[in-house]
C-alpha cells in the first residue's frame, strides 16, 4: 500500500527549479513523479495521460498519444519503475530510450529531454 503514497522533498524542489530554468513559462511537460512537480514548476501536463498508474498506461493508447506529440521534457521517478517493472512494457519506454537524453537527476527523479533532429 505504501508504494502508492508519493511524498515529496528536496529532489522535487530541485527538479521543479531545473524545469523552470530550462523551459518556457507556457511549455507543457510530463512528470511521472509526485504531482507537486507540476505545481512547484508552474507547468501543466502535455496531455491527458498525466498519471503513471500502470493499469491505465498498459491498457490504453497512451503510448501513441506521447509518441505522436512528445513532450520536450519528461520526468520520471526511477522508484516507480523499480517498484512496477511491468511499466517497462509500456511502448513509450522504448521511444524514450531512443529519442531522449538524460539531462539531470535528483536522487530517483530523472529529467529527460527530447533530442533535436
C-alpha angles and dihedrals in degrees: 000000000000090000088073095054110089116196125185137217144139096335092056091049092049091046092051091049091051090050092050091050096045104039137057117259092248096042116119120220139183121238123185090186134079110326087237087083090069090049097045094045092044090229131131128224117268094231145357096278097079097142123084093209105146098220091055096046098046095044100047139057090257094125090059090051092053095043096048093048107017121192113241089223122042121179121194133181107228089205089066091052091047092048094047106033091174086071086078087068089067106110093229090069091069089048090050091051093050101039109030136066126212105245103173142355130202108188105301095348112100122193115206126189125204111249115244116234 
